[in-house]
Amino acid sequence: MIRHIVLVRFRGDVSPEEKDSVFRDLEALRDHLDGILDFQSGPNVSPETALVRGFNDGFWVDFRDTAARDAYLADDTHRDVGGRLVALAEGGLDGIAVADFAVPA
């Protein structure tokens, strides 16, 4: 399994409704693409505020395998929603951090 983690530093003018909307659209990819096992999103609740560096929101997607993750990355609907996310992030791509981890079965 591959866990795809995305942390977001939203612009200050982005409303909670806009955040929820983009997260809902990302979650809807589960019905659009094969191999998505789970999707979770929400606020970063870490007490290590000095280390959070403004990445106060995020989500993760669990994929069956790397092929499912790669299909997600190449998908046009994902790219459209991802473009919206980038537009809402402070500094565009600078406001997004991504990490993928192989999770043992």
PyMOL commands that set and color helices and strands:
alter all, ss='L'
color gray80, all
select helices_A, chain A and resi 16-32+49-52+66-74+76-88+92-95
alter helices_A, ss='H'
color red, helices_A
select strands_A, chain A and resi 2-8+36-43+57-63+96-102
alter strands_A, ss='S'
color yellow, strands_A
deselect
rebuild
show_as cartoon
